[in-house]
Amino acid sequence: MKNSMKSLSYQIISLITGVGILTACDYLDVVPDNIATIEENFDMRVSTERYLFTCFRYLPNHGNLSEDPAISGGDEYWYLYPYITTTGANAVTSIARGLQNASSPYLNHWNGNPFKGIRDCNIFLENIGRVPDMEEDEKNRWSAEVKFLKAYYHFWLFRMYGPIPLVRENLPISSTVEEVKTYRDPVNDCVDYIVELLDDAVEHLPEKIDFEASELGRITQPICLSLKALVLLTAASPLFNGESSDYDEIEDNRGVRLFNDTPDPQKWVRAAEACADAIRLCEKYFRLYTYDNSSLGSGYTITSDSTRRLVALRNTAALKWNDEIIWANTQSMSNSAQQNATPAGLMSSQYPGSLSNQATLSKLAPPIKIAEMFYSRNGLPLSDDKTYDYAGRFGFRTAVGDERYYLQPGYTTIGLHFDREPRFYAGMAFDGGLWLGQGAKDDRNQYLLQCKAGQYQVTPATARTNVTGYWPKKLVNHESSPSPTSNSAYTITTYPWPLIRLADLYLMYAEALNEAYGPSGNPSDTTEFDSPYTWLNKVRLRAGIPTIGEAWDNFAFNPNKCRQQNTLREIIQQERLIELAFEGHRFWDLRRWRRAHIELNKPITGWDYQQSEPEFYYRQKVLFNQTFTSKDYLWPISESELLVNRNLVQNFGYN
């Protein structure tokens, strides 16, 4: 009984490790009966494996509207307010509306799953060695996976809060109340520890998954090295690399400064080296995804190379385990995202007079500024392309036959929807646009989206209403389909939420190289390993747009913009925002670049979906004026937490 009580008490105290919550000094006296001991979880391989999967269970629910701040907490989507009915969605959209606060923080992960996950990871690492019926190699692999998870949970918290308490090991039962009141560790210490865990893990991880049917989603060396690259890229970025005076004076009651006050250029060098290491290994097993007819399922007729490219670009995210997915979260499937990204009434021909498919939610609505973010067909920002009619982008225009795989011939829409890059048409749906899949299997007879009042893609003012006139088509698998016999059934072909894919890694490397060494090499070249242009061009050529050099030399007002470090930085950032649009990256990238106070202070606008005539529908309607201040870059620690643990110090702007 003594060992049982000690094991349970060990779990209880570890719950508050790194969190600092103590409500009373006698909490250790409460020990329920008939609870399995830690020892029993590690007395056989089968029970140890269950504990391993428990450690995976704390992975965030990526892509979930109610739980992932990167989906609903920024400016990539908007909703019809106040028709957000669930508490979770309200919490996330409240962050987007500038309502984050210290008294009752939204998505308060300081008291949530990441620290719980770290606790269980520590318990696993401390006990795996004594499992009797396991080979040493298997113990090493499982331990490496748990070290990776422990690193990721620290990183998830670090991106939210900045400096966090590092939970290197769980506190022993003999810890005093004061010892449990932890301190936040400085930025550099946090990053170094996360990287240390990843370096310890990588040696014992497999290079690839051999038993895909049962193990896809488990951790591999490519995943580990790619996360290391992301961690070091984040640490080198302005938010955490001493480029903000807001955090200079934040120190704890020991006088320890938590943030860097001077930028360190070597952090970009370190990030570039990590990206290079990851790419060398990843390219053994992954490639940029290109069209594969078998990925569409049966019955499709694809007649155009244009359609094949659009299918490939859409499938980079929505096709399960495609060739470039390095890491996907198998515990976070795409059900919710696909339902909310699919327009109502796609199969309108099946239901004459019906204006909605009740099984599709239709409410994920990218603002107009996201539509404008995508390039022209020449691979340039719209305002930089001397051949693009930027001044006339909101004027009316009718599609012709040559545009039949992107737009409906004879349909009148606006100039903004014409002469755009393939990723725009693969990623977004809009009035006059076309939709392949969901039952439309011939690219000569795709669904036409009609989005003005009274047409099939418009629903009444409910939680299902799309308020901007745009949908993130990229998130919807082609095989997800409304029922041909019922307007209340929708079959979803799910996929694990993609966290890191090869294009992401290429763009990380381009960014790190430009910051570490500046532009180098030929902007049209695709062969120089240490040139940022090489990695940009690989992504661009797959997207069907010219190389950096070809685009800027032939079509730009200012051809030299791509040859200067500061302006190449802007180009790299926009390339990343486009390529990874709707996948949960924009939210974090705008923060680490310290661009959120620029982008998230622009109005959220959409078309006037309540109007039926084009001249009235195509009027920009301000849905919300976002406000983002310096304090919003990081999450606040709750005031109640600070009252209990005086060793913690609050983030900037929340005192």
Legacy VTK file of the C-alpha trace (Angstrom):
# vtk DataFile Version 3.0
C-alpha trace
ASCII
DATASET POLYDATA
POINTS 655 float
0.000 0.000 0.000
2.886 2.323 0.686
4.173 2.006 -2.887
0.672 2.445 -4.278
0.126 5.639 -2.325
3.524 6.973 -3.294
2.885 6.313 -6.991
-0.503 8.012 -6.978
0.785 10.967 -4.990
3.610 11.271 -7.494
1.014 11.670 -10.241
-0.931 14.269 -8.288
2.037 16.492 -7.621
3.246 16.151 -11.192
-0.083 17.545 -12.379
0.930 20.915 -11.007
4.553 20.783 -12.119
5.244 23.797 -14.293
1.775 25.131 -13.607
2.176 26.521 -10.132
-1.301 25.752 -8.818
-1.582 24.893 -5.133
-4.895 25.280 -3.404
-4.024 23.823 -0.010
-1.112 22.210 1.791
-2.978 18.996 2.605
-3.847 17.935 -0.964
-1.484 14.950 -0.660
-3.691 13.424 2.016
-6.447 12.592 -0.492
-5.606 9.225 -2.098
-8.536 7.317 -3.674
-8.663 3.555 -3.317
-8.441 0.970 -6.106
-6.375 3.114 -8.497
-3.750 1.381 -10.636
-0.213 2.179 -9.617
2.469 3.502 -11.908
4.249 0.193 -11.467
1.286 -1.692 -12.940
1.396 0.437 -16.079
4.927 -0.761 -16.761
4.829 -4.374 -15.659
4.203 -5.712 -19.189
4.727 -4.559 -22.777
0.998 -4.393 -23.534
0.239 -2.006 -20.659
3.322 0.059 -21.488
2.136 0.427 -25.066
-1.185 1.754 -23.796
0.729 4.327 -21.773
2.738 5.245 -24.879
-0.487 5.997 -26.740
-1.651 8.019 -23.739
1.339 10.279 -24.324
0.176 10.793 -27.933
-3.332 11.590 -26.738
-2.372 15.109 -25.670
-1.535 16.280 -29.179
-3.589 19.423 -29.914
-6.727 19.030 -31.982
-5.239 20.727 -35.026
-7.699 22.018 -37.582
-10.585 22.075 -35.133
-12.581 25.319 -35.201
-13.267 25.157 -31.474
-9.803 24.223 -30.241
-7.106 25.354 -32.683
-6.359 29.093 -32.481
-4.662 28.933 -35.870
-8.002 28.220 -37.574
-10.461 30.642 -36.018
-8.248 32.938 -33.961
-6.680 35.078 -36.681
-7.847 36.605 -39.967
-7.817 33.687 -42.399
-11.508 32.921 -41.819
-14.513 34.818 -40.556
-18.003 33.844 -39.426
-21.481 35.304 -39.276
-21.521 36.889 -35.831
-23.128 36.130 -33.404
-24.131 32.769 -34.905
-21.245 30.947 -33.265
-23.029 28.676 -30.876
-20.435 26.471 -29.190
-18.339 27.566 -26.260
-15.147 26.409 -27.938
-15.751 28.308 -31.164
-16.713 31.380 -29.170
-13.445 31.111 -27.268
-11.323 30.945 -30.412
-13.191 33.651 -32.327
-12.964 35.873 -29.242
-9.196 35.853 -29.729
-9.718 36.976 -33.326
-11.989 39.758 -32.071
-9.274 41.092 -29.749
-10.914 39.952 -26.501
-8.058 37.918 -24.998
-7.657 38.783 -21.329
-5.812 37.802 -18.168
-8.787 37.341 -15.863
-10.204 34.425 -17.845
-7.898 33.666 -20.787
-9.314 32.024 -23.870
-7.727 28.656 -24.722
-5.905 28.634 -21.420
-3.360 25.912 -22.139
-1.272 26.898 -19.133
-3.700 24.784 -17.129
-4.456 22.351 -19.915
-3.293 19.336 -21.851
0.277 20.272 -22.817
1.546 20.271 -19.224
-0.488 17.131 -18.503
1.109 15.527 -21.532
4.571 16.495 -20.348
3.817 14.949 -16.967
2.803 11.643 -18.524
5.814 11.721 -20.837
8.079 12.082 -17.811
6.381 9.166 -16.062
6.887 7.057 -19.174
10.572 7.950 -19.515
11.230 7.259 -15.854
9.655 3.791 -15.980
10.147 2.324 -19.467
13.513 0.857 -18.496
12.055 -1.743 -16.173
9.476 -3.349 -18.495
10.515 -7.020 -18.498
9.158 -8.332 -21.818
10.596 -5.754 -24.243
13.780 -5.691 -26.302
16.144 -2.781 -25.734
15.737 -1.482 -29.295
11.984 -1.203 -28.859
12.371 0.559 -25.510
14.737 3.023 -27.156
12.307 3.711 -29.994
9.338 4.265 -27.698
11.424 6.484 -25.419
12.520 8.505 -28.443
8.915 9.021 -29.509
7.986 10.219 -26.043
10.955 12.596 -25.940
9.717 14.010 -29.237
6.221 14.458 -27.821
7.620 16.082 -24.709
9.551 18.491 -26.936
6.456 19.250 -29.010
4.293 19.970 -25.970
6.927 22.381 -24.691
7.065 23.995 -28.147
3.270 24.322 -28.358
3.308 26.219 -25.061
6.376 28.240 -26.057
4.693 29.598 -29.202
1.738 30.703 -27.094
3.392 32.072 -23.985
7.044 32.607 -24.815
9.117 31.645 -21.763
7.576 28.722 -19.891
8.643 26.554 -16.948
10.689 23.653 -18.303
9.504 20.372 -16.836
12.673 18.330 -17.129
11.352 15.794 -14.638
8.368 15.469 -12.359
8.778 16.744 -8.829
9.244 14.096 -6.150
6.745 13.521 -3.368
9.041 15.246 -0.904
8.787 18.618 -2.712
7.769 21.548 -0.558
5.064 24.026 -1.449
7.689 26.573 -2.445
9.524 24.090 -4.671
6.333 23.469 -6.593
5.975 27.186 -7.323
8.040 27.134 -10.483
9.668 29.932 -12.460
9.448 30.628 -16.166
12.686 29.794 -17.969
14.243 32.330 -20.385
13.629 32.068 -24.117
17.074 30.701 -24.963
16.844 28.030 -22.273
13.432 26.940 -23.546
14.661 26.598 -27.114
17.861 24.810 -26.125
15.956 22.277 -24.036
13.409 21.556 -26.767
16.238 21.027 -29.259
18.121 18.872 -26.752
15.102 16.564 -26.473
14.820 16.313 -30.251
18.533 15.602 -30.631
18.273 12.876 -27.997
15.270 11.365 -29.756
16.355 11.298 -33.385
19.013 8.580 -33.089
16.546 5.915 -31.978
13.686 6.792 -34.323
13.129 4.920 -37.602
13.840 6.709 -40.873
10.489 5.555 -42.218
7.400 3.636 -41.144
7.560 0.015 -42.269
4.117 -1.078 -41.086
2.020 1.729 -42.542
-1.349 0.157 -41.870
-0.812 0.280 -38.120
1.900 2.893 -37.540
1.366 5.898 -39.825
1.368 8.943 -37.575
4.086 7.523 -35.322
7.253 9.584 -35.053
10.166 9.182 -37.488
13.550 10.812 -38.008
12.211 13.092 -40.792
9.461 14.318 -38.464
11.923 14.927 -35.661
14.425 16.832 -37.813
11.643 18.871 -39.439
10.265 19.916 -36.068
13.769 20.876 -34.969
14.015 23.102 -38.051
10.694 24.749 -37.189
11.693 25.289 -33.553
14.979 26.953 -34.522
13.290 29.014 -37.250
10.764 30.241 -34.680
13.538 31.060 -32.208
15.420 33.046 -34.858
12.333 35.042 -35.861
11.798 38.632 -34.651
9.252 37.808 -31.936
11.729 35.689 -29.979
15.047 37.069 -31.212
15.302 40.387 -29.428
13.608 42.602 -32.021
10.838 43.896 -29.771
11.465 46.378 -26.962
8.113 45.389 -25.418
9.721 42.440 -23.660
13.082 43.946 -22.683
12.133 44.671 -19.085
10.285 41.461 -18.266
12.160 39.763 -15.427
11.127 37.597 -12.513
11.603 38.174 -8.796
15.122 36.725 -9.039
16.101 39.431 -11.504
16.275 36.951 -14.403
15.437 38.454 -17.810
13.093 36.186 -19.728
13.425 37.587 -23.260
16.385 38.419 -25.443
16.998 42.142 -25.829
19.507 41.903 -28.714
18.995 40.073 -32.029
21.413 37.202 -32.636
22.060 36.628 -36.378
23.642 33.245 -35.636
20.210 31.897 -34.794
19.321 32.121 -38.479
22.486 30.212 -39.351
21.544 27.514 -36.876
18.024 27.365 -38.312
19.368 27.088 -41.870
21.625 24.199 -40.872
18.699 22.398 -39.250
16.560 22.884 -42.377
19.348 21.516 -44.568
19.717 18.439 -42.364
15.980 17.808 -42.473
15.760 18.237 -46.249
18.630 15.835 -46.928
16.817 13.093 -45.061
13.264 13.966 -46.090
14.068 13.919 -49.800
14.921 10.214 -49.471
11.261 9.474 -48.727
9.155 12.474 -49.762
8.630 14.594 -52.867
6.421 17.512 -53.825
3.092 15.959 -54.672
2.043 15.976 -58.310
-1.042 14.682 -60.065
-1.937 11.043 -59.528
-5.136 9.883 -61.224
-5.639 7.084 -58.713
-5.958 9.593 -55.884
-9.325 10.786 -57.214
-11.156 7.527 -56.842
-13.235 5.911 -59.553
-15.295 7.476 -62.304
-13.368 10.717 -62.915
-12.783 12.109 -66.404
-9.948 14.625 -66.440
-9.259 16.107 -69.852
-7.077 19.143 -69.078
-3.564 19.635 -67.742
-4.948 22.687 -65.961
-7.352 20.477 -64.013
-4.606 17.983 -63.223
-2.550 20.752 -61.652
-5.502 22.021 -59.644
-6.188 18.507 -58.368
-2.555 18.119 -57.317
-2.475 21.465 -55.520
-5.732 20.763 -53.706
-4.496 17.332 -52.688
-1.317 18.625 -51.040
-3.426 19.037 -47.912
-6.603 17.034 -48.482
-5.191 13.721 -49.737
-4.303 11.392 -46.885
-0.599 10.501 -46.712
0.251 12.002 -50.076
3.891 11.997 -51.164
4.895 15.199 -49.392
3.218 14.772 -46.008
6.076 14.458 -43.513
3.921 14.600 -40.387
0.151 14.472 -39.952
-1.829 14.281 -36.728
-3.800 11.034 -36.825
-5.684 12.108 -33.714
-7.040 15.186 -35.443
-9.065 14.275 -38.511
-10.514 16.715 -41.005
-14.239 16.094 -40.417
-15.115 19.496 -38.968
-12.944 21.461 -41.373
-14.405 19.775 -44.448
-18.009 20.200 -43.333
-17.444 23.867 -42.665
-15.457 24.457 -45.865
-18.011 22.905 -48.241
-20.531 25.317 -49.787
-24.206 24.636 -49.277
-26.196 23.303 -52.197
-23.324 21.935 -54.284
-25.595 19.271 -55.727
-28.364 21.758 -56.388
-29.437 19.975 -59.562
-30.520 17.033 -57.415
-32.852 19.181 -55.322
-34.783 21.737 -57.393
-35.830 24.623 -55.206
-33.552 23.670 -52.320
-31.060 26.362 -51.323
-28.882 24.351 -48.997
-27.480 20.980 -48.248
-28.187 20.733 -44.548
-25.254 18.407 -43.902
-22.668 20.939 -45.067
-22.035 23.825 -42.715
-20.601 26.237 -45.287
-19.409 28.817 -42.748
-15.583 28.879 -43.106
-15.292 32.194 -44.935
-11.914 33.656 -45.993
-12.048 37.474 -46.213
-11.450 39.380 -49.433
-7.894 40.237 -48.368
-7.057 36.519 -48.424
-8.408 36.289 -51.978
-6.202 39.237 -52.930
-3.150 37.627 -51.289
-2.766 34.983 -54.022
-0.566 35.865 -56.999
-1.404 36.808 -60.549
-0.952 34.100 -63.176
2.617 35.385 -63.602
3.495 34.527 -60.006
3.598 38.089 -58.682
1.654 40.058 -56.065
-1.228 41.722 -57.896
0.060 45.249 -57.349
3.562 44.336 -58.596
2.484 42.766 -61.910
2.593 45.353 -64.698
0.384 43.136 -66.889
-2.383 42.711 -64.301
-5.305 45.166 -64.267
-4.993 45.989 -60.591
-7.107 49.153 -60.788
-9.898 47.203 -62.481
-9.870 44.136 -60.259
-13.298 44.981 -58.811
-14.899 45.673 -62.172
-17.191 43.181 -63.927
-15.957 40.671 -66.452
-17.456 37.667 -68.224
-15.565 34.381 -68.492
-14.801 32.956 -71.921
-14.079 29.469 -73.219
-10.320 29.575 -72.628
-11.033 29.951 -68.899
-13.474 27.034 -68.714
-11.418 24.969 -66.254
-11.227 27.853 -63.764
-14.432 29.846 -64.357
-17.842 29.216 -65.886
-17.902 30.508 -69.506
-20.580 33.140 -69.961
-20.838 33.848 -66.239
-20.205 37.416 -65.090
-18.082 37.921 -62.010
-15.347 40.411 -61.086
-11.834 40.990 -62.372
-10.291 39.764 -59.119
-11.267 36.219 -60.134
-9.456 36.327 -63.479
-5.807 35.846 -64.456
-4.801 34.345 -61.147
-2.291 31.639 -60.269
-3.447 27.974 -60.048
-3.264 27.931 -56.245
-6.016 30.544 -56.155
-8.383 28.324 -58.139
-7.298 25.150 -56.324
-7.617 26.717 -52.902
-10.680 28.959 -53.063
-14.294 28.731 -54.207
-16.311 31.820 -55.156
-19.165 33.167 -57.261
-18.626 32.081 -60.860
-15.950 29.572 -59.906
-15.998 25.828 -60.488
-15.858 22.871 -58.116
-14.608 19.410 -59.081
-15.517 16.521 -56.821
-18.368 15.996 -54.370
-20.152 14.139 -57.144
-18.980 16.224 -60.137
-16.393 13.945 -61.758
-15.882 15.377 -65.237
-13.775 18.516 -65.516
-15.940 19.580 -68.484
-19.026 19.559 -66.270
-18.033 20.826 -62.847
-20.343 22.445 -60.310
-20.870 26.153 -60.875
-20.872 28.193 -57.690
-23.592 30.842 -57.596
-23.290 32.862 -54.444
-25.625 35.822 -54.676
-28.843 36.030 -52.673
-31.407 33.484 -53.799
-28.817 31.250 -55.449
-27.778 27.779 -54.338
-24.655 28.600 -52.314
-26.455 31.046 -50.035
-28.222 30.067 -46.834
-30.321 32.224 -44.510
-28.688 34.120 -41.639
-27.722 31.158 -39.493
-24.529 29.550 -38.251
-24.278 27.935 -41.718
-24.010 31.238 -43.569
-20.822 32.107 -45.428
-20.339 35.837 -44.891
-17.586 36.677 -47.383
-18.442 34.798 -50.573
-15.306 32.612 -50.427
-14.739 29.032 -49.272
-11.417 27.213 -48.595
-11.902 24.506 -51.238
-8.373 23.255 -50.557
-9.517 21.603 -47.326
-12.185 19.402 -48.933
-11.257 15.958 -50.210
-12.678 15.308 -53.688
-14.391 12.121 -52.546
-16.337 13.767 -49.726
-19.823 13.929 -51.138
-23.361 15.068 -50.419
-25.853 12.291 -50.900
-27.536 12.088 -54.345
-30.803 11.130 -52.647
-30.926 13.250 -49.497
-30.116 16.853 -48.706
-29.262 15.975 -45.102
-26.441 13.473 -45.654
-22.788 14.219 -46.343
-20.146 11.495 -46.497
-16.710 12.767 -45.523
-13.482 11.196 -46.751
-11.241 12.224 -43.901
-7.502 12.765 -43.687
-5.179 13.368 -40.742
-4.475 17.069 -40.328
-1.152 17.877 -42.085
1.361 19.501 -39.733
4.561 19.516 -41.796
4.899 18.810 -45.491
7.904 19.092 -47.787
6.886 22.437 -49.326
6.721 23.880 -45.813
10.269 22.672 -45.140
11.537 24.114 -48.443
10.079 27.520 -47.600
11.531 27.400 -44.085
14.947 26.824 -45.622
14.520 29.671 -48.122
13.614 32.016 -45.282
16.526 30.956 -43.075
19.037 31.229 -45.933
17.897 34.731 -46.851
18.063 35.901 -43.243
21.420 34.254 -42.563
23.241 35.095 -45.789
20.990 37.297 -47.905
20.060 36.574 -51.537
22.604 34.491 -53.405
22.661 32.598 -56.661
20.539 33.013 -59.759
16.849 33.855 -59.099
15.891 31.537 -61.964
18.035 28.606 -60.830
16.654 25.509 -59.124
19.891 23.609 -58.471
21.939 25.512 -55.885
21.446 23.893 -52.486
22.384 26.980 -50.469
20.382 29.569 -52.435
16.970 30.713 -51.174
15.812 30.906 -54.791
16.293 27.165 -55.263
13.707 26.289 -52.637
11.271 29.014 -53.613
11.423 27.917 -57.237
10.769 24.258 -56.438
7.503 25.250 -54.795
6.597 27.774 -57.483
7.201 25.432 -60.411
4.985 22.783 -58.825
2.340 25.509 -58.439
2.498 26.276 -62.164
4.016 29.755 -61.959
7.385 31.074 -63.238
10.565 31.048 -61.207
11.379 34.090 -59.120
13.783 35.431 -61.742
11.468 34.846 -64.693
8.489 36.424 -62.930
10.227 39.522 -61.652
12.434 40.131 -64.704
9.613 39.805 -67.231
6.471 41.031 -65.513
7.316 43.218 -62.481
7.408 46.988 -62.222
10.587 46.630 -60.134
12.680 43.625 -61.260
15.316 44.215 -58.589
12.874 43.640 -55.748
13.725 39.940 -55.717
17.459 40.613 -55.360
17.494 42.571 -52.094
17.320 40.911 -48.700
14.514 43.044 -47.238
12.230 42.745 -50.256
13.099 39.093 -50.848
11.970 38.576 -47.251
8.544 39.940 -48.226
8.440 37.649 -51.261
9.335 34.582 -49.197
6.740 35.430 -46.589
3.979 35.874 -49.160
4.993 32.628 -50.867
4.650 30.853 -47.551
1.267 32.418 -46.763
-0.045 31.318 -50.172
1.399 27.806 -50.303
0.302 26.946 -46.760
-2.973 28.877 -46.802
-5.789 27.436 -44.663
-3.518 24.820 -43.042
-2.994 26.610 -39.733
0.346 28.317 -40.436
-0.618 31.951 -41.077
-1.656 32.511 -37.448
1.760 31.536 -36.075
3.842 32.974 -38.928
2.364 36.466 -38.632
3.240 36.400 -34.950
6.797 35.145 -35.199
7.479 37.642 -38.025
5.942 40.423 -35.906
3.581 41.272 -38.748
0.362 40.514 -36.893
-0.022 44.102 -35.690
-0.083 45.106 -39.364
-2.220 42.370 -40.904
-4.631 41.951 -38.004
-5.457 45.643 -37.869
-6.947 45.596 -41.364
-10.748 45.396 -41.773
-12.329 42.011 -42.359
-14.446 42.411 -45.491
-16.642 40.222 -47.649
-19.126 40.566 -50.476
-22.699 41.480 -49.619
-24.210 37.977 -49.707
-27.698 39.392 -49.017
-27.819 41.048 -52.446
-28.978 39.345 -55.647
-27.744 41.755 -58.317
-24.008 41.768 -59.210
-23.605 45.532 -58.805
-24.877 45.269 -55.228
-23.436 41.873 -54.331
-19.915 42.961 -55.307
-19.694 45.790 -52.817
-17.126 45.251 -50.082
-18.884 45.010 -46.757
-16.941 45.563 -43.546
-17.706 42.662 -41.239
-15.366 43.633 -38.428
-12.566 46.052 -37.681
-9.923 43.918 -36.040
-7.635 45.398 -33.404
-4.334 43.781 -32.537
-1.854 45.353 -30.126
1.592 44.351 -28.908
0.150 42.438 -25.965
-1.707 40.100 -28.312
1.461 38.463 -29.621
1.566 36.150 -26.594
-1.046 34.587 -24.336
-1.577 35.985 -20.841
-1.083 33.867 -17.751
-4.334 33.907 -15.795
-4.489 36.295 -12.851
-5.536 33.500 -10.509
-2.372 31.621 -11.442
-0.226 34.634 -10.625
-1.900 35.035 -7.249
-1.082 31.456 -6.289
2.447 31.420 -7.684
4.256 34.708 -7.057
7.327 33.379 -8.868
5.597 33.776 -12.213
5.720 37.048 -14.124
2.988 38.209 -16.515
3.479 38.759 -20.236
3.675 42.275 -21.644
0.463 44.291 -21.671
-1.612 42.198 -19.262
-0.602 43.701 -15.918
LINES 1 656
655 0 1 2 3 4 5 6 7 8 9 10 11 12 13 14 15 16 17 18 19 20 21 22 23 24 25 26 27 28 29 30 31 32 33 34 35 36 37 38 39 40 41 42 43 44 45 46 47 48 49 50 51 52 53 54 55 56 57 58 59 60 61 62 63 64 65 66 67 68 69 70 71 72 73 74 75 76 77 78 79 80 81 82 83 84 85 86 87 88 89 90 91 92 93 94 95 96 97 98 99 100 101 102 103 104 105 106 107 108 109 110 111 112 113 114 115 116 117 118 119 120 121 122 123 124 125 126 127 128 129 130 131 132 133 134 135 136 137 138 139 140 141 142 143 144 145 146 147 148 149 150 151 152 153 154 155 156 157 158 159 160 161 162 163 164 165 166 167 168 169 170 171 172 173 174 175 176 177 178 179 180 181 182 183 184 185 186 187 188 189 190 191 192 193 194 195 196 197 198 199 200 201 202 203 204 205 206 207 208 209 210 211 212 213 214 215 216 217 218 219 220 221 222 223 224 225 226 227 228 229 230 231 232 233 234 235 236 237 238 239 240 241 242 243 244 245 246 247 248 249 250 251 252 253 254 255 256 257 258 259 260 261 262 263 264 265 266 267 268 269 270 271 272 273 274 275 276 277 278 279 280 281 282 283 284 285 286 287 288 289 290 291 292 293 294 295 296 297 298 299 300 301 302 303 304 305 306 307 308 309 310 311 312 313 314 315 316 317 318 319 320 321 322 323 324 325 326 327 328 329 330 331 332 333 334 335 336 337 338 339 340 341 342 343 344 345 346 347 348 349 350 351 352 353 354 355 356 357 358 359 360 361 362 363 364 365 366 367 368 369 370 371 372 373 374 375 376 377 378 379 380 381 382 383 384 385 386 387 388 389 390 391 392 393 394 395 396 397 398 399 400 401 402 403 404 405 406 407 408 409 410 411 412 413 414 415 416 417 418 419 420 421 422 423 424 425 426 427 428 429 430 431 432 433 434 435 436 437 438 439 440 441 442 443 444 445 446 447 448 449 450 451 452 453 454 455 456 457 458 459 460 461 462 463 464 465 466 467 468 469 470 471 472 473 474 475 476 477 478 479 480 481 482 483 484 485 486 487 488 489 490 491 492 493 494 495 496 497 498 499 500 501 502 503 504 505 506 507 508 509 510 511 512 513 514 515 516 517 518 519 520 521 522 523 524 525 526 527 528 529 530 531 532 533 534 535 536 537 538 539 540 541 542 543 544 545 546 547 548 549 550 551 552 553 554 555 556 557 558 559 560 561 562 563 564 565 566 567 568 569 570 571 572 573 574 575 576 577 578 579 580 581 582 583 584 585 586 587 588 589 590 591 592 593 594 595 596 597 598 599 600 601 602 603 604 605 606 607 608 609 610 611 612 613 614 615 616 617 618 619 620 621 622 623 624 625 626 627 628 629 630 631 632 633 634 635 636 637 638 639 640 641 642 643 644 645 646 647 648 649 650 651 652 653 654
